[in-house]
């Protein structure tokens, strides 16, 4: 009986030790997970603060540009920043940020889109990877969405299409209220609108804030330039190279740069840089040891020498 009791005691000890070891292992794993979670949160916050610092720097450069854009003499290191998407870099502690400023007058006006200017969006979509058939469907559906009638274009869509969807809705029959509204348009997927991987999305090249349907050659991204009628890659590169040193101001300068292609683009483009009152800032914050950054995209309107207003703000957080 004594040996039996000793055996039972040994089993109890072994079970207690097993339970304790499991508890210790579980606690260790929980502690490790909490530590990694806290570290990840800390690193994400650092990237976010770096990106937000980049936004503030970009706004400061917009204000500086509005005051100095017309001056003929600017000291070295005090140059105004370009608003054509040129990348600028800054450092803060153990991190950095990259800023790109896009003047909205260099983008395609979504609410100003017509059957004539729709050819630019069609070519832009094809250049971004869509098929010609997909591009036709998207552009005609955009035009049908904002016109006032219920007649759909050849490849477009009106209420009869949208009301037949699993989750039906009606077309607006008016101007777009936001660029995100494009997700409702027939043929537009999230990848087409926002981009995927290294491919940029349509949202980067459209605007609600260009008051005319004309595209400013001084601010147009290369992708928009390449989508203009009569434009090819070589000519787009010439425009980008020319405006790096001097702004394109007069129709004569536009004719000189575009040459024989000018008649095809005359009704779509304009010169004169202006003060870039409405710009979109695309910023990413990076820690030194990382390749991926925290992205923020914001559209800002200048309303005075020291006053501005956010029109749009998008970030992962």
C-alpha positions in Angstrom: 0.0 0.0 0.0 2.9 2.3 0.8 4.4 1.7 -2.7 1.0 2.4 -4.2 0.7 5.7 -2.4 4.2 6.7 -3.5 3.3 5.9 -7.1 0.2 8.0 -6.9 2.1 10.9 -5.4 4.7 10.7 -8.2 2.0 10.8 -10.8 0.4 13.8 -9.1 3.8 15.6 -9.0 4.3 14.8 -12.7 0.9 16.1 -13.6 1.4 19.3 -11.6 4.8 19.9 -13.2 3.3 19.3 -16.7 0.5 21.8 -15.9 3.0 24.3 -14.6 5.2 23.9 -17.6 2.2 24.4 -19.9 1.2 27.6 -18.0 4.8 28.9 -18.1 5.0 28.2 -21.9 1.6 29.8 -22.5 2.6 32.9 -20.5 5.9 33.1 -22.4 4.1 32.9 -25.7 1.5 35.6 -24.6 4.3 37.8 -23.4 6.2 37.4 -26.6 3.1 38.2 -28.7 2.3 41.2 -26.6 5.9 42.5 -27.0 5.9 42.1 -30.7 2.4 43.7 -30.9 3.6 46.7 -28.9 6.7 47.0 -31.0 4.7 46.8 -34.2 2.3 49.4 -32.9 5.2 51.7 -31.9 6.9 51.4 -35.3 3.6 52.0 -37.1 3.1 55.2 -35.0 6.6 56.4 -35.9 5.9 56.0 -39.6 2.6 57.7 -39.2 4.1 60.7 -37.4 6.8 60.9 -40.0 4.2 61.0 -42.8 2.2 63.6 -40.9 5.3 65.7 -40.6 5.7 65.4 -44.4 2.2 66.7 -44.9 2.9 69.7 -42.8 6.2 70.3 -44.7 4.3 70.0 -48.0 1.7 72.6 -46.9 4.5 75.0 -45.8 6.1 74.6 -49.3 2.7 75.3 -50.9 2.4 78.5 -48.9 6.0 79.4 -49.8 5.4 78.8 -53.4 2.3 81.0 -53.5 4.4 83.9 -52.3 7.5 83.3 -54.4 6.4 81.6 -57.6 6.6 84.8 -59.7 10.0 86.1 -58.4 12.9 86.1 -60.9 15.7 85.9 -58.3 15.5 83.1 -55.6 18.5 82.2 -53.4 20.0 78.8 -53.7 18.3 76.3 -51.4 15.2 78.5 -51.3 13.7 77.3 -54.6 10.0 76.8 -54.8 8.9 73.2 -55.1 7.5 71.8 -58.3 3.8 70.7 -58.2 4.1 68.1 -60.9 4.7 65.1 -58.6 8.5 65.6 -58.3 9.7 63.7 -55.2 11.2 65.6 -52.3 12.8 64.0 -49.3 13.2 65.0 -45.7 14.7 63.5 -42.5 13.6 63.4 -38.9 15.6 61.6 -36.3 15.9 57.9 -37.4 13.3 58.2 -40.1 12.5 60.0 -43.3 9.6 61.0 -45.5 9.0 61.5 -49.2 6.6 64.1 -50.5 5.0 64.6 -53.9 2.8 67.6 -54.6 0.3 67.6 -57.4 -1.4 70.7 -58.6 -5.0 69.8 -59.3 -5.0 71.9 -62.5 -2.6 69.3 -64.0 -5.2 66.5 -63.6 -8.2 65.5 -65.6 -11.4 67.2 -64.4 -13.9 64.5 -63.6 -17.0 66.7 -63.5 -15.8 68.6 -66.6 -15.4 65.3 -68.6 -17.2 65.3 -72.0 -17.6 62.9 -74.8 -14.7 64.8 -76.5 -12.3 64.8 -73.5 -13.3 61.2 -72.6 -10.7 60.1 -75.1 -8.0 61.2 -72.6 -9.4 59.0 -69.8 -9.7 56.1 -72.2 -6.1 56.3 -73.2 -5.0 56.8 -69.6 -6.9 53.6 -68.6 -5.3 51.6 -71.4 -1.8 52.9 -70.4 -2.5 51.8 -66.8 -3.3 48.3 -67.9 -7.0 48.1 -68.8 -8.1 46.7 -72.1 -9.7 49.0 -74.7 -13.1 47.4 -74.2 -12.8 47.9 -70.4 -11.8 51.5 -70.9 -14.7 52.2 -73.3 -17.2 50.8 -70.7 -15.7 52.8 -67.8 -15.6 56.2 -69.7 -19.1 55.8 -71.1 -20.5 54.7 -67.7 -18.8 57.8 -66.0 -20.5 60.1 -68.6 -23.9 58.3 -68.1 -23.6 58.6 -64.3 -23.3 62.4 -64.3 -25.6 63.3 -67.2 -29.2 64.2 -66.6 -30.9 61.8 -69.0 -31.6 58.0 -68.8 -30.2 57.2 -72.2 -27.0 55.2 -72.0 -24.1 55.5 -74.4 -22.9 52.5 -76.5 -20.8 51.0 -73.7 -22.4 52.9 -70.8 -24.9 52.1 -68.0 -27.9 53.8 -66.6 -30.5 52.9 -63.9 -31.6 49.7 -65.7 -28.1 48.3 -65.2 -27.5 49.4 -61.6 -31.0 48.5 -60.4 -30.4 44.9 -61.7 -27.4 44.4 -59.4 -27.7 42.2 -56.2 -27.5 45.5 -54.2 -29.4 47.9 -56.5 -28.9 51.7 -56.5 -29.6 54.6 -58.8 -27.3 56.8 -60.8 -26.6 60.3 -59.5 -27.5 62.2 -62.7 -25.4 65.0 -61.4 -21.7 65.9 -60.7 -19.6 63.6 -58.7 -19.3 64.5 -55.0 -16.1 62.5 -54.3 -13.6 60.5 -56.3 -14.5 57.4 -54.2 -17.9 57.6 -55.8 -16.2 56.0 -58.9 -16.4 52.7 -57.1 -20.1 52.7 -58.0 -19.4 53.0 -61.7 -19.7 50.0 -64.0 -16.4 48.4 -64.8 -14.3 50.2 -62.1 -12.7 47.8 -59.5 -10.7 48.7 -56.4 -7.5 47.9 -58.3 -8.4 50.2 -61.2 -9.3 53.1 -58.9 -6.6 52.8 -56.3 -4.0 50.8 -58.0 -2.3 47.6 -57.1 1.4 47.0 -56.4 3.5 49.3 -58.6 0.5 50.1 -60.8 -1.1 53.5 -60.0 -4.8 53.9 -59.9 -7.1 56.2 -61.8 -7.8 58.2 -58.6 -4.3 59.7 -58.8 -5.0 61.5 -62.1 -8.6 62.7 -61.8 -9.8 65.8 -59.8 -12.9 67.5 -58.6 -11.1 70.8 -58.2 -9.9 71.8 -61.6 -12.4 74.5 -62.5 -11.8 74.1 -66.3 -11.5 71.0 -68.5 -8.0 72.3 -69.6 -4.9 70.5 -68.3 -2.0 72.6 -67.0 1.1 71.3 -68.8 3.3 72.6 -66.0 1.6 70.3 -63.4 0.4 67.3 -65.4 1.8 64.0 -64.2 3.6 62.1 -67.0 0.8 59.6 -67.1 -1.7 62.3 -68.0 0.6 63.8 -70.6 1.1 60.4 -72.2 -2.7 60.1 -72.5 -3.2 63.3 -74.5 -4.2 62.9 -78.2 -1.1 63.1 -80.4 1.3 62.6 -77.4 3.9 59.9 -77.4 6.5 58.8 -74.8 9.3 60.9 -76.3 7.2 64.1 -76.5 6.0 63.6 -72.9 9.6 63.3 -71.8 10.4 66.6 -73.6 7.6 68.4 -71.8 8.7 67.1 -68.5 12.3 68.1 -69.2 11.4 71.5 -70.4 9.4 72.5 -67.3 12.1 71.4 -65.0 14.0 74.6 -65.7 11.3 77.0 -66.7 7.5 77.2 -66.5 5.5 76.9 -69.8 3.6 80.2 -70.0 2.5 81.3 -73.4 0.6 79.5 -76.3 3.7 80.1 -78.4 5.8 78.1 -76.0 3.2 75.3 -76.0 3.3 75.3 -79.8 7.1 75.2 -79.8 7.3 72.2 -77.4 4.4 70.2 -79.0 5.3 70.9 -82.6 3.1 69.2 -85.1 1.1 67.5 -82.4 -0.2 70.9 -81.1 -3.4 71.0 -83.2 -4.5 67.6 -81.7 -4.0 68.9 -78.1 -4.9 72.6 -78.5 -8.3 72.2 -76.9 -7.1 70.1 -74.0 -4.0 71.9 -72.6 -2.9 75.3 -71.2 0.3 76.8 -69.8 1.0 79.3 -67.0 2.0 77.8 -63.7 -0.1 79.9 -61.4 0.1 79.7 -57.6 -1.3 76.1 -57.2 -4.1 77.0 -54.8 -5.4 73.4 -54.6 -2.9 70.6 -54.4 -2.9 66.9 -53.5 0.0 65.8 -51.3 1.1 62.2 -51.5 3.4 61.4 -48.5 5.0 58.3 -47.1 6.9 58.0 -43.8 9.7 55.5 -43.4 11.9 54.2 -40.6 15.5 53.8 -41.6 15.4 50.0 -41.4 12.3 49.6 -43.5 11.4 49.7 -47.2 7.6 50.1 -46.8 6.2 53.4 -45.6 3.0 54.8 -44.0 1.1 56.6 -46.8 -1.1 59.6 -46.5 -2.9 61.4 -49.3 -4.4 64.8 -48.7 -5.9 67.5 -50.8 -5.4 71.1 -49.5 -6.7 74.4 -50.6 -4.8 77.6 -49.8 -7.2 80.3 -48.6 -4.7 83.1 -47.7 -1.1 83.7 -47.0 -1.2 81.7 -43.7 -4.5 79.9 -44.0 -5.5 76.6 -45.6 -8.2 73.9 -45.5 -8.2 70.2 -46.0 -10.6 69.1 -48.7 -9.6 65.4 -48.5 -7.6 63.2 -46.2 -6.9 59.5 -46.5 -4.6 57.3 -44.5 -4.5 53.6 -43.3 -5.3 54.7 -39.7 
